[in-house]
Structure formats: C-alpha cells, structure tokens
C-alpha cells in the first residue's frame, strides 16, 4: 500500500511538472509593443526603441588591405499609428537606424568612415469596397545607404599612395563615407472575390524608383557611374488564386516587369509566367513551391530560363520551427551588360527555451554566375541571435553574423561610361567579416 501511494505521488509530480513546462513554453513570451489608444480619434499608437553596442572586424569590407576593426553604437527607434473607419483600415509606420563607428580608416585622401542614418516611412491603406471588392494601397519612402565595399562600390579599395587612374579606389573618386540612396515605392492592389472563396483574382501594379545621392565632392567619373545606376522598375501582374482544398492552394501568375535607366541601352523588360503550389501538408508542416519561366528582353540580346522558389516549414512544437528554402532568379544586368543567374539555399531554426529565452539560427549560401565573362561569386552568411525577455516590454538581444564573399576572379573591372571616352577600373573582389552586438529593446 505504501509503495502504491509513493508511485501515485511520483506520477502526480511528473504530471505536474509536464503541465507546468507546457504552460510556460506556450505562454505569450514575445516582445509586447506599448499600445496607446485615442478613443476620440480612433487611433492606436505604439513605439519602441532599440539601443546597442557591437564590434565589426572588417568595417569597410576589404579583401586584404586596410582591414579595420571597430566597435560601434546603434539606435533603432520605431513608431506606428493604426486606425480603422468602418470598412477602411490604415497604418503609418516609421523605423530609424542610426550607427556610429569609433574607428575610421586612413588612406591617401585622409580619413573615411561608415557612419550612417537611415529612415524608413511606410503608409498602408486597405478598403473593403464590397463583398467581392477589396483595395490595398502602399507607399514607402526609404532613405538608406550602401556600406563602402558593397553594392555599387563592391570591390573598391583604399590606397596609401597617389591613386592610379586605372584602379577603382575610394581615394581616386573622393569617396569618404557610405553611399546614400533613396528608394520610393508605390503599390496598388485590387482583389476580386469574397474572402474565403474558392477563387480570387488579384491585379497588382507597382513602381519603384532608386536614386543615389550624388555629392559635389565626388569626381565627375563617379557622378556618371552613380547616375547610370539610378533605376525605375515598373511591375504589373495578374494572379488567380485557386483554393483547391482547405489545405491546398494553386496560384497562376502572369507578370510583366520593365526596367528603365538613364542610359537607354540598359533598358530591358521581363515577361514571367509562374505556377505556385501552397499546401499545409499536416498541422506541423507546410510547403510552398513556385516554378516560373522568364523571358528577358535586352537591347543587345534576349534570355529565357526557368526559375524556382521552394520552401518547407516544419513546426514539430509551438516553440520550435525549422525553415528550409531553395530558389533561383535572374538578377538585373550590371553596367557591362552581363546578367547574373543567382542560386540561393538557406536553412533557419527558431527555438524558444522555457518562457523567456529564444534563439534564431540561420545559414544562407548564395551563388551568382555571370553569363558573358567567366566569373562566379559565392556568398556565405551565418547568423545567430539569442533573445532574453526580461520583462514583457524589455528584451535583451545578442547578435552574431559571419559573412564571406569569394569570387573566382580576384580582380575584375567596373565600367564607367564617362565622356568623351568610357573607361574601366580594376576592383579587388572578396572579403570576410565577423560582427557582434548586444542590444536592449524597450517599448515606450
């Protein structure tokens, strides 16, 4: 009888621990934004601020020289305003990104830094026009930057001597800080069909403009280069969404894209037909697959190919998620006219430990193949984030990133269409870097 009672007590304790653990894990342990509601205006306000300190061992993304490590400070304020009027919903969102490095790099022209201030503004408006008619509007204005050694200055480097007229050095072009740019986007989407219906027809029209900030301190050659990189992209697409079953949907897409540059010889367009398959296989797994045929028309040549985007999500428990993705795409041709076929594979694991500790682990591999010249680029990214929810509105984050860029061509030329004679400048490709940061996010 005594043993029987002890066994019952033991089973009771084990059951209690299991239930407690289950409740703790499934508790709402995500960061909670502060919400302030104005009942008179019918608006909901929320805001937060994230501040942190970190270290970067290759601030200027250099290949083998002028590799500078620096600690840095950063600040990320965010704010949102959400409102609703009958069948109309609208929202306004702001996100800021301020970063200051303590170490600069010294070269022939003096000192250069990577400090920046980014701002992103987004407005969203949705309107239920009727039982089968829905309208969505989106406007985005982004003041951003490209870090030196990336984007349009990928492969550019510093020189301690008088810069050569054939080398793509920051000193030659008088570049001493990140390249600032402005992205403007407008999108209109009309959806025909009742919510939850077997079929919906979606008409989507958008335009995005990229403009680089051209400084008076830049040389005329680099001004020409940036001007030629400014681009306007116009997209129009029609999608028919067919809800085949409760768990499975097919999307049939027809997409047209047009790219316009200052140099009309770089103008090109794409016609894309795509089929998407989305299925909630089980309660714990979901697959999304898109296969598309791309017909790209350029001034000098045409290209056609097949791209894909396949992702698989597996969530064995509420506190753990695995995400795997593989995709290919044709990137926009660079100023030499050479276009790039890109292949990307990634894996991500999100896991929550107990009630207030969570982790994010991801690896991404990117392979770019150039079609005209024999060049292949490889990018490897490894990211780790550990988050501790100290209070529902206070979160502490540790972030680590490893990045490796390797090219089959250690040196490659960038083409600048300057007058009267276009010229080429040699770049040094490739870099490796580690970045750590510790931050605190607080809801206001």
N, C-alpha and C positions, 0 to 999 in steps of 0.2 A: 504493500500500500504506500509506503514511504517513497519507494523508487518510482511508483506510478505518479505520485504528486510532483516529485522532482522533475520527471520527464515533461509533465504538463507545464510546469513553471518555465522550464527551459524552452519549450516550444512557444510559449507565450512571449517570452523575452525576445526570441528570434523574430517572431512575427511583428512585435512592436518595433524592433529596430528596422526591419524591412519597410514597414509602413512609414516610419519617420523619415528614412532615407528617400523613399519615393516622393513623399510630400515636399521634402527640402529641394530635391532635384527639380521637381516640376513647378516649384514656386516661381512667381514672377520676379526673376533676378536680373532683368535687363535694366539699363540706364533709363531713368524716367525724366523726361523734359518737364520743366515747370510750366504750368498752364494757367494763364490769367484770362478770365472771360469777362468781356464787356457786354453785359446783358442789353444795354441800350442800343449799342451798335451791332450787336450780334456777332462779335469778332472774338477769336481765340488767339492770344499772344503766347509765344513760348520763345525762350532763348537759353543759350548756354555758352560757356567759354572753356577752351582747352588751352592750357599753357604747359610748356615743357622745355627740357634741356636734352641735348644729344651730342653725338660725335660722329664725324664723317672722315674716313681716312683717305679719300680721294675727291676733294671738293670740286675740282674742275674737270673731272672725268678724263684724265690724261693717260696716255699709253705707257710711257716710260720715263718722262722727264717732267719737272715741275709738279710732282705729285705732292700736294699739300693736304695735311690733315688738320682739321679744325673742330673745336666744339662750337655749338650754336644754340640759340634760343629761338623758340617759336611760339606764336599766339594764334589761335583759331576761334574767333567769335562767330556765332551763328544766331540767326533770328528767323522766326516765321510768323506770319499772320494768316489765319484761315477764317473764312466766312461762308455763310450759306444763306441764300434767299430763295425760298420756295424750291424750284427745280434747278436753281443755279448754285454752283459751288465755285469758290475761287480761293487762291492762295498766293502769297508772296513770300519768297524765301531769299535769305542773304547768307553767304558764307565768306569769311575772310581768312587769308593765310599770310601771316607775316613771319619772316625768318631772317635772323641776323647771325652771321658768322663772325668769329673773333679773329680769325687769321685770314690774311689776304695773300695773293701771290705777287712776287716782284719779277719783272722782266724788263725788256729794253725800254718800253714806254712808261714804266713806272708800276703802280700797284693796280690790281684788278680784284673785284670782289664778286660774291654770288648772292648778296642780299637782295631780297625782293619783297613786294607787297602785292598780293593777288586779291581780287574781289570778284564774286560771282553773284549775279542777281537773276532770279527766275520768277516768272509770273505764270500761273496756270488758271485757266477758266474752263469750266465744263457746264453744259446747259442741256437739260433734258427737254427737247423741243416737243416731244410727244411720246406715245407708247413705243414707236418704232424709229424715232429720230433722235440722234444724240450728236452733240457738237463739242469738240475739245480744241482749245487754243493754248498754245505755249509760246512764250517769248523768253529768250535767255540772252543775257549780256555778260560776257566774261572778260575781265581784264587779267590776263595771265602772263606767263613768261616761259622761256626755254632756257634751262641752265646752260652755261658755257660748256661746250664739249658734247652737247646733244642737239637734236633737231637740225636746224639749218647750219649749225656750227659743229656738227658731228665730225670728229677728226681734226678740227682746228687745234693749234697748239701754240705755246709761248716760246719766245726766243730771247736769249740774253744779248745777242748781237744785233747789228743792224739787219732788219728783216729782208730776206730775199724776195725779189719780185716774182718768184715762181712758187713760193710756199704759202699755204693757207694758214698764216699765223695771226693771232689776235693783234699782235703789235703792228703788222702791216696794215690792217684795216681799222686801227684805232678802236678796238672793242675792249672795254674795261668792265663791263657789267652784263648781267643776263639780258637776253634779247626779249623785249616786251612785245606783247601781241594782244590783239582784241578779237574775240570771237563773238559774232552776233548771229543768233538763230531765231527763226520764226517758223511755227508749225501749225497747220490747220488740219484737223481730222474730223471727218463726218462718218458716222456709223449708222447703217440702216439695218433694222431688225430689233426685235424685242430682246431684252436681257433674258438669258437662259434659253433662248430659242435654238432650234437645231442648226440654223444658218444665220450668219451675219455678213454684210457686205461693208467693207471699210475703204474709204477714199482718203488718201493721205498726201498732203502737199507741204513741202518744207523747203526752206532756203537757208544756207549757212554761209557767212562771209568771214574770211580770215584776213586780217590786216596787221602787218608788222609795224611796230613803232620805229620810224626812221629818224635817227638822231643826227643833228648837224655835225657832231664830232666824227661820224663815220666817213670813210673815204667815199669818193663817188662810185668806185667799183662795188663796194659793199652795199651802197644805197641801191644800185642797179640790181644786185643779187636779191636783196630783200623785196624790192618792188616786184620782181619776177616771181617771187614765191607767194605773193598775195593771191588768193583764190576765192571764187564764188562757186558753191555747189548747190545745184537745184535738183530736188528729188520729187518724183511723182509716182505713186504706186497704188495699185488696187489689190485688195486681199479678200478672198472669200473664205470665211471660217465655217467649217462643217463639223458640228458636234456629232460624231458618228455614234458614240455611246456615252454613258455617263463618265467613263474613264478615258475615252479616246477622242481626239480631235484631229482633223486634217485642215491645213491652210494651203490655199492655192494663190500664188502671188505673181503679179506682173509689175516690174519695177523699171523705171527709166531714170537715169542719173546723167546730169550734164555738168562738166567742169569748165570754168572759164578763167583764163589768166590774162595778164596784160599782154603777153606775147601770144598772139592768136595761134601760133604754130603748136602751142602746148594744149590748146583746147581739145577736149575729147568727150565722148559720151559712152554710156553703158546701157545695154538692154538685158535685163535679168528675168528669167522665169524660174520660179522656185516652188518646191513642194515641201511642206513641213508636216511632221508627224509628232504629236504630243500624246503621251499615254501615261496615266497613273497606273502602272503595272500592278502594284499591290499598295497596301496602306503605307508601306515603308520605302517604296522605290518608284522613281519616275524617270522617264526617258523623253528627250526632245531631240529630233533629228531633222535637219534641213539639207536638201540637195538642190543645188541651183546651177543653171547654165548661164554663163556670162558671155556676152558678145560686146567686145570693147572696140570702138572705132576711134582711131587716132589720125593725125594729119598725114603721117608717113607710112603707117601700117595698121593692120587690124589684128585682133586677137580673140580667140574663143576658147573657153575651157569650162571645166566642171569644178565647182567648189562645194564644200560641205561644212556643216556645223552640227556636231553630235555631242550631247551632254547626258550624263547619267547621275542622278541624285539618289543616294541611299541613306535612309534615316532609320537605323535599327532601334533607336530610342529617342525620346524627346530631347535629350541632352547631347546627342552626338549625330553629326551629319558628315557624309563623305560626298564630294562632288568631283566628277571627272569630266573633262571636256577635250575634244579634238576638233580643230577647224582649219580651213584653208580659205584664203582670199587673195584677190589681185589688188595690190596697192597702187596708189596713184603714181604715174611715172615721174621720175625726178627730172631736173632740167637738162639732162643729157638725152632725154627721150627714151631711156631704158626703164622698162616697167618691171615690177617685182612680184613674184609669186611667193606668198607667205604661208607657212605652216606653223600652227601653234598647238601645243599639247600642255595640259595643266591638270593638277590634282590639288584639291583643297580639303582639309579636315577641320571641322569646328567641333569643339567638345567643351562641355560645361562640367566642372568639378564641384560637387556639393552645391551650395546655394549661391556663392558669390565669386567664384573663380572660374574663368573661362579661357580657352585658348583658340587661336587661329593659326593653322599651319598650311602653307601652300608652296608649291613649286611650279614654275612655268618655263617651258622651253620654246623658243621662237627661232625658226629657220627661214631666212629670206634668200631666194635665188633670183639673180639678175639674168635677164634673157639675152641681152646683146653682148655684154662682156662677161668673162669668166670670173664671177665674184659670188661668193656665198657668205652670208653673215649668220652668226649664231649668237643668241642671247639666252642667258640663264638667270632666272630670278628665284631666290628663296626668301620667303617671308615668314616671320614668327611674331605673333602678338599674344601677350599674356595680360589679362584684364582682371582687376580685383575691384568688386563693387563694395566700396567701403560703406556707403550709405546709398539708398535708392537714387539720390541725386548727386552723388560724388563717386567718380570712377577713376581708378589709377591704372595706367596702361604702360607696358613695356613693349617696345617695338624693335625688331632687328631685321635688316634687309641685307642680303648679299646679291650683288649684280656683277655679271661677267659678260662682256661683249668681245667677241672674237670674229675676225674676218679673214677669209682666205687670201685677201690682198692686204698686206701690212700698210701699203701706201696706195692711195687712189686719188684721182684728180676730181676737183669740183669745177664745173664750167660756169663762167660768168660772162654774160652777153653784153659786155661793156663796149662803148663806142670809142674809136672807129673800128677797133679790132678786138673781137672776143678772145678771152684768154682762159687758160686752165691753171689751177693752183693745186699743189700736191698736199694731201692730208695724211696724217698718221692715224690709222684706224685701230680701235680696240681700247678697252680699259677694264679694270677690276676695282671693286669698291665694297666696303663694309660700312653700314650705318646703324647706330644705336640711338635710342631715345627713350626718355621716361617722362610721362606727362600726367597731368591731373585735369579731369573734366568735371565741371561744376554746372549744374542747372541754376539759372538765375530767375 
